[in-house]
């Protein structure tokens, strides 16, 4: 919805309706602020939470042989901002949270709130952040399994460690997070593994079944194809996270560039170059661009950020995305590219605002199609 409102505002500006466009932008900003000030905790019925209160002084369980901790205990802040998701993902996450304040409605149809969630996707897509966000909204501590502590070279010890971890989590009111889940839940018919993995997975499945009566479990993995099929059935909801879409990218870029208030045209340029990147990649690029800008002495505006982005991309050894490769090589060729790309949807004055090039120069570069040789070379690779 925000994307459509933004497009309407831009059309009003092009039509010269600046007053109406400004009013629409104020309403858009107010709606965004309202979303970020949403309640940071879901108020759950105490009947839904089983277990003792987990305090800072509680020691986590350990491996008897090595003394290594089997988990870490965190208390996620309730004041953090919500992660930025594509619309479908956001609806899934918020829908899960709404279940915890709808006990009566769910009981009326004979069901309970979701107690298990499997999150999968590439590294940097926001899986761990999502687990922390859910725990914070639920107002529960997060018990995160430590794979280095759980997995042991001693026969039978890994299965025992898993059982001890679940016993600990079941004792306290908490969210149990199984990170790097594929390390524990591999296919039991994997020819590269010995019989120990079968014992480990069987122990894991038994404890996941038992856990439903006690609390909430979240598992995350980068390698969902490695998971044993029986594991998928133990989780009520499966959530796939990937690269953010255009609207989510622009929201992430605006957040990561703060305290610099980047104009919308600059957000569009960054988003255009960073298509296909994960949220973690986008954060790294934005952080590097801010460092570059701070040391360059340039003004903290659209052109300054444009030059900083170009410098950051030029220092990156390889780019799979043609716009990023072109900006890393030749800024004027990039201006030519976006001026000729009908999907980019920025007027020449807005391109000038984002890049520092005057409207006449943008027009000349558009006519010269300076980007074509680089684009053809990019396609040939």
N, C-alpha and C positions, 0 to 999 in steps of 0.2 A: 504494500500500500504506500509506504514512504517513497518508493521509487516513482510511482505514478504521480504523487503530489509534487515531487521534485521536477518531473517533466512538465507538469502544468505550470509551475512557477516560471520555468524557463520559457515556455511559450508566451506567457503574459509579458515577460521582459522583452522578448523579441517584438511583440506587438506594441511596445511602448507603454504598457499598463504597469508602470513601475510601482504605483501606490498599491495596487491590488497584489502585485507580486511580493511586495514587502510585508503586507498583511498575512499572506499565505505562509511566508517564511517564518514569521513570528509564531503562527499557530503550529507550524511543523516543529519548531524548536521547543515550544511549550509541551507538545505531545511527547517529544523525545525525553525531556526532563522528567515528565511524569512517569515514563517507563522506568527510568533509572532510579526513581525514588520509590519504586514498588516495594511492598513489604519484604524484608530480608529473611523472614522466617515463616514457615508454614506451621500454623498452630494445630498440632495433632492431639487426638484424644490419648490420654495416658493408657487406655486399654489397648492401644495399638502398639505400644512400646513395651518390650519385655526386657528386664535386666536391671542390674544395679547401675548407679550413676558412675561414669568413668571420669575420674579426676586426674589432675596433673601428677599426683604422687603415685599413681598405679604403675607398677613395673610390668613391661610386656614379657611374655613367655620366651624361653631361650632353648636352644639346642643343647641337650644334656652333654653331648660329647665335646662340642667346641665352645659352648657358652655364647654363641652368636644369637642376637635377637631375632625372633621370628616375625616381628612386625614393628612398625613405628606408630605412634599415636599422635594425631594432630587435632587441633580444635579450629577449623576453618572460620575465618572472620565473616560475620553476618553483614558487614558493611561494604563488602566488595561489590563491584558492578557485575551485572549479568554478562556471561559470554555472548559474543555475537555469532548468531547462527543464521543459515538460510531459513526461510519461513517454515518449511516442513519440519526441520529438526527442532526449531524453537517450540512449535506446537506439541511435538512429542514430549520434550522435556517438561514443559509447563503442564501438559496433560497428566504426566506421572505425578507431579507435585500436587496438582489439584485433587488427585485421588485421596491424598492424606487428610484433606479437610472435608471430605465427602463421605465419611464413614456411614452415616445413616442412609444415604442414597444407595451406596454399594450394598449394604446389608439387606436392603429391601429386595434386591435381586439375587441375594445369596452369594455374594463375592466379597473379597477383601482387597485392600490396596495392593498394587504391585510390590513385591518384595525382592525381585531379582531382575537385574539389568545387565546385558552384555553389550559393551560398546566396542566397535571395531573400526579400523580405518588406518590410513598411513601415519607415520610419525609426524608430530607437529599439527595434527588436525584438531586438537582440543579435547582429547579423551580424558586426560587426567584433570584438566581444568573443569570439565563437566562433572566429574565425580566430586571434586571439592565444592563446586557450586551447589550440587544437590544436597550434600551433607550440611553445608551452611544454611540453606533454605529450610532444611528439616530441623536445624538446631541441634544436630547430633555430632559427636566426635567421629573422626575418621580413623579407622584402624587399617593400616596399609600393610599387606603381606610383604615381607622382604625375601625375595627369591634367593638371595645369596645365603640367607639363614635357613630357609626351608629345605633347600636341596642339599643332600648330604651324600658322600661317597660310601657311607656305611650302609650295608644291606638292611632295609626295613626302616631306616631312620627317617627318610623323607616322608613316608606314609605316617609315621608317628608324629612328626613335626606338624603335618597338616592337621591331624586330629587335635593336637594340642592348640594350634592356632584357632580352630573353630570352637573348641571348648572355651577358650578365652573370650572370643567375640560373642558367643552365645550367653556368656555370663553377664555382659554389660549391654546397656542400651547404646548402640553405635551403628555406624555404617561400615561394613567390611568391604575393603577394596582389594581385589586380587589383580595386581598389576602384572604385566608380562605373563598373562594367563596361559599362553600357549606353552610356556616352559613346564607347566604342570599338567595341562590337559591335552597332550599330544595324542594323535591317533594310536590306538592300542595295537594296530596291525602294522606299525612302522617297522620295516625290516631292519632298520639301522639300530633299533632299540632292543634291549634285553627284557627279560620278564619283569624286572623291577618297575618299568613304566606302567605295566598293567596293574600292578598292586597300587601304585601311586594314583592312577586314574580311578580305580575302583574305590579307593579311600576317599578321593575327592568327590565322586558322585554321591556316595553315602552321606557325606557331611553336608553337601549342598542340599540334599533332600531334607535332612534334619534341620538345617538352618532356617527353612521357611517358617518354622514354628517360633522362631526367636527374633529375627531381625532382617535388616535389609542388606543385600549383597550386590556389589557391582564388580564385574570383571571387565578388564580392558586388554585388548591385544592388537598388535600390528599385523598379525599373521593368522587371520581367521581360517584360512584353508588348512592349517595344521591341526585344528581342533577336532577332537573325537566327536563323531555325530551325536553320541549320547549326551555330550556336554551341552549342546545347543538346546536340548529339550528341558534342561534344568533351569533355563532362564525364561521368564515370562515375556520379557520385552527385549528385542534386538534393535540396537541403534547404530546405524552406519554414519560415520563422520568422514567427510572428504574435504576437497578444496572449497573455500567459500565462493558463492556466486557474486555477481557484480555488485549488487546492493550491499551484501555483507562485507565484501572487500573494501568498499568506500567507507563503511562504518568503522571497520577495523583500522584503516589508514588514518581516518580522522582522530580516532582514539590514540593511536600509537605516535602521531605527530605532536600531540599536546606536550607542552603548553603553547606550541605554535598553532594558531588558528588558521588552518589552510583554507583558501577559497575552494568552492565546489569544483571549479575548473582544474585546480591542482589535484584534488582528490581523483578526478576522472583520469588525469594523465597517469598518476601513480597506479590506479586500478588497471588501466589499459596495459601498462607494462608488466604488471604482476599477476596477470591472469594465469590460472593454473597453479599458483603457489599456495601452500598451506598457511594457516594463520601464524604459525611460528616463523615461517620464511618471511612473511610480510612484516612482522615485528622486527626481525633482524635488519631488513632493508631500511625500514623507517628509522630505526635507532642509528644505523650507520649514516643515513642522510642527515639526521640532526647533528651528529658529531661533525660531519664534513662541513655543514653550513656554519656551525659555531666557530670552526677554525678558519673558515674562508674570509670572514669579515663582511660577507654580503648581507643584505637586508633579509629579514625573516619574512619573506613574502613568496608569492608564487614563483617568480623567476629565480629567486635564491634557492628554493626547494627543487626547482627543475634542474638547475646546474648541479646541485648536490646529488640528486638522483642519478644524473648522467655520470658523474664521477664514481659513484658507488657501483653502478653497473659496469663501468669500464674496468674496474678493479676485479670484477668477477670473471673467472677464467672461461666459463662456458654458459651459453644461454640457449635453451630449447625454444624460447618464445621469440618470434621475429621482431616485434616492437621493442623488446628489451635489448636485443642484439643491435638493432639500428640506433637506438638512443645511446648505447654504449660506444658506438663508432662515430656517429655524425649527428649532432643536434639539429642541424638544418634539414638533413634528410628525414629526421623524425618529424619535424614540423610539417614537412611535405607529406609525410605518410598520414598524419592525423587530419590534415586539411583535406585530403582526398578520400578519406575513409567515411563513407556515408553512415556507418553504424556508430561513429564516434559522437556525433550529434552535438558538437560545440561550434558556435559561430566564430568567425575569424577574430573578432574582438576578444572573445573568451580565450581563444588559443593564445592571443597576445598577452592576456592577463596571466596565463599560466606559464608562459615561456619567456616573456620579455621582448619578443619580437613585435615590431610595429605591424599594423594591419596591412600596410602596403607590402612589406617584406613577406608576410604570411601569404598574401595573394600571389606574389611573384614565385614563391617556392611551390605553391600549389600548382601553378601553371607549368613550372619547369619539371614537375614530377621527379624531383631529385632522389626520391626514395627508391625508384624502380630498380636501378642496378643492384642496390643492396638487398632489396626484397627478392629479386631473382636469384641472387647468389645464395640467399638464405634458403630458398626453396630447393636449390640444387644440392644442398648439403645433406 
